[in-house]
Amino acid sequence: MHDQVQPTQPVEPRTTRSSDEKPWCEKHHQIVRDEIEAINTRREETRQIPTDGLESCQMLDVTGLALSGGGIRSSALCLGVLQALNHHNLFRRIDYLSTVSGGGYIGTSLSATMTVTQRFVFGERPSGDTATANEISDTPSVGHIRNYSNYLVPAGVRDLLTGIAIVVRGLIANIGLTLPVVLLLAAVTIWSTPLRSCLTVANFFGVDLADGASTQCELHHFGWIADRYGFAAIGAIVAAALLACGGIAYWLFRKERGIGPTVFFTYAASIAFLLGIACDFARILQIKHFALTLAVAIIGVGLFFGWALKQSFASPEKRQEFRSHWPTAGATFLVLLASIAFFEFQPFMLSQMFDVVDGNAIGGPVGGVAVTWIKSLAAIAAPVGIVVTAFRQQFAEFLKGNGASSQWGSLVLAIVAKVALWIAGLALPLIIWVAYLYLSYWGIANDPLEKCQAPLTAVAQRNCLAATKSTAPATGNLSGKIEFDAGAGTFSAEIAPQPVANTATTDWLTPVSHVPVWLRFAANNVAAQFHWLDQGSGYAHSLPVVILYALVGMLLFAISWSLTPNANSLHRLYRDRLSKAFLFDPDRSADGNIARAEASLDQGRDFKPLDRMKLSELYAVADGGTEPTLRAPYHLINTALNIQGSDFANRRGRNADFFVFSPLYVGSEATRYARTPAVERLEQSLDLATAMAISGAAASSNMGSNSIKALTPTLALLNVRLGYWLNNPRYVDVATRPQRHSTPLFLWSEISGRLYENSDGVYLTDGGHIENLGVYELLRRRCRVIVAVDAEADAPMNFSSLMKLQRYARIDLGVRIDLPWTPIRDRTRAVMAENADKKSAHAAADTRENAPAEHVHVAIGTIDYGAGDTGYLVYIKSSLSSDENDYIRDYARRNGTFPHETTGDQFFSEEQFEVYRALGFHMAHGFLSGGNPVVVGSGTAPRTARFTEAGEPAIDAVREALGLSVPQRRTASVTVTMIEQG
């Protein structure tokens, strides 16, 4: 099979190991071989890497460039770095390009334009092969991207309005997915309790558990079965039927699915029998609310005590607690108890809603407070949810303790952020719950009013209704007099009730007065069709409402089944606007003619879009050629595979796996890899722009290792979903059957986090949701030299992405990274502190005086691959050292968080884009030209050196890999000269 990549065997296997125990480079050696063959098409004949004798897991003599995430900020800074690399003629030595999120914007643009034009279009190299200039001029391609630095709303209000319209469309689509569930639940509630008087009668989905209840509380008349045979007998019959189904499932599916179906039917049978016993027990209790919950809880006490006795008498080898049936059964019972309590809480709340409307004379104050409190909490949580959703990344940093300098400050911020997140997470669920309560409330007839009809006045009717609820007078005032004779020592009082005067109002209340007019009209029409108008309020109003809710809910459910996962999310909006900004042919105008060379204020509309360019076209047969050719570095677009429901991801609590798009292969370790053309044939919408947008899908309900569980339902329901549902690469061969089938109601999978690697569809988001530097995939391929550009938002300069990379590399790959990064941190912290302190000149002076003097932006560390293989990591960090040009330092003075402004700001001005681009060029050019020092040595003993000077093994190795001459020491000649002069 050509489309599915199978794990390859090593050339010389040392020992027989299972597939899971083999390292990535050994299992997928064929992928590396194919990539090297593609890379060889860009290399000179003398630099070809022979693939015939290529061994698995050997260090490759290749150079990789990694561009980190960070939105448009990262894109601008990485553009400057790319310009500096081209300025020094180094692109011919870059073999791999690995990008994440914002780095992928400019990285994808680079790959597309180099493939189409066969040159670097974002700057011209200096004449005469000199690289002495400290800046370069813009090209039309740079002008195009600069014009679209505000890529989300490039045309201002017009794009803003169209974007809002698309967002609203997605929200309506999500309502279409959630409303059927709410309507059907409301229909079941009304079916179970059609009348207000039924709300205080214990029932099991409409079958009364109390004697003497109204006959209309059982609209379906099934109660006689329970009265005659008892619930326990019915439960036993259902349990026997389920056990029989379990036996059949065992014989039919045991080879394919094991005993899973049988275990499921056994648990279902136990629940059915338990509920039968609990229903009979609830009849004995005879309480108004939570009768079934109390019955199940009492039975549970006995069951758990019996379990404790069983454990006491069991032998030690039979006391297993980890994933055995007894603990699982106990957990199932607790879930069942919580579910019953929740369902029985709804009639209680509905009863209190009626009482609150009738006034405190009828309803208890506790119920009134509860209803009012829930409504208020929903109202408060909604704006909190909006704020937290908008600033979710900042709250995530607070939760990690990255937002404060002191330990106590970090702790307080983390607690505050967690409380705010839970309040925000409750916002939409509370609103949906309140909507369900009102839909149910409108469908239940207020039957006590049938006894208090005309010709009573409204006040008299109120008194009548109160009399049906209490023996005490409901309304009225007290009047009289109190006398106290101090001399005689007597006290007397005359107090008598004073009835309220009758009013002239004739506004009668009916059993359906609380129902909106539109719903009342629809229910009357349904009741007239079935001639139920004269059969009591249960049939005249409640049952028609049940029918209406059920029909509308099922109709919406059927229509929603046709909604596709990616059609109404924000992915397409995001993808199209990114594509317009970054994917274009600079040699062709929009009408297909040769592009104009002159400058234009509207250059963005002049170029032909590359919107439909495929990933596989990055390595394809050129015009007039016979073999596929790579014209740009081999591109790895990193994304995160969200598999929160999988044991594969949760073995280490990551919730995600590394998923990559490349010209040859698509996939991950969890899903396996498939050839890109095969996936493109299966997934018609997959192209270079789509992969770029997926890699930058930072805002999503599920965000891999960065997921905020409290916000997951809220983000999903609000359609904050930039992620993408992709056909699983595991099943590109249609003969292979998925172990799980994704329901078209994909939204519920996102809300619940039930995302798996073996389902027919997988959910992909921003690569930064698992690793934000893009270095991990290069470490997997064991590159000799890796140049990493870190442009993440890291105002505290904690290098958090580097720390995570080091942890992943050590755990997954057995690779150790030693990087001397602390001098960059210290210098940048000092400069940023000076910029932020605009009030105290003395403090600024002290900061300058105590700050490290070296102008460092770059560190070179070592990568220990094991077996004696040592690679090198060139780490370019977004940083400041006070040697930048005037307008960079001016912007930094006015913006204290520069160069780490929030990634939430994706609306860059011309100034913002330029200062980040200029900073990127300054850092890389200063390092390569030797103008600024670079940090070398170990992490515990850093020192500085010049990239153009000899004497440092790490610098010499990097220069050799980049094709630069290695400076030779002149110690011998200097010694001879000194002797001669002496």
Secondary structure, DSSP 4 states (H G I P E B T S, - for coil): --SBPPPPPPSS-SS---GGGS-HHHHTHHHHHHHHHHHHTTS-GGG---STTPPTTPPEEEEEEEE---HHHHHHHHHHHHHHHHHTT-GGG--EEEEEHHHHHHHHHHHHHHHHHSS--S-PPPGGG----S-----HHHHHHHHTTTTTSTTTHHHHHHHHHHHHHHHHHHHHHHHHHHHHHHHHHHHH--BGGGGGS-EETTEESSTT--GGG-TT--HHHHHHH-HHHHHHHHHHHHHHHHHHHHHHHHHHHTTHHHHHHHHHHHHHHHHHHHHHHHHHH--SSSHHHHHHHHHHHHHHHHHHHHHHHS-GGG---SS-HHHHHHHHHHHHHHHHHHHHHHHHHHHHHHHHHH-TTTS-HHHHHHHHHHHHHHHHHHHHHHHHHHTHHHHHHHHHT-S-SSHHHHHHHHHHHHHHHHHHHHHHHHHHHHHHHHHHHHHSB-GGGGGS-TTS-HHHHHHHHHHHH-SS--S-EEEEEEEEETTTTEEEEEEEEEPPPP-S------TTTTS-HHHHHHHHHHHHHHT-TTS-HIIIIIHHHHHHHHHHHHHHHHHHTT--TTTSSSHHHHHHHHHHHH-EEEEEETTSSBPP-S--TTGGGTEEE-TT--GGGGEEEPTT-SSEEE-SPEEEEEEEEE-TT-HHHHTTT--EEEEEE-SSEEEETTTEEEEHHHHHHH-TT-SHHHHHHHHT----S--GGG--GGGHHHHHHTT----EEEE-GGG-STTSPPSB---S-HHHHHHHT---TTBSEEEEEEGGGT-SSS-HHHHHTTEEEEEEEE-S--TT---HHHHHHHHHIIIII--EEE---HHHHHHHHHHHHHHH--S-HHHHHHHHHHS------EEEEEEEEETTEEEEEEEEE----S-S-HHHHHHHHH-TTTT---TT-----HHHHHHHHHHHHHHHHHHHHTSS-EEEE-SSSEEEE-TTSS--HHHHHHHHHTT---PPP-HHHHHHHHHHH-
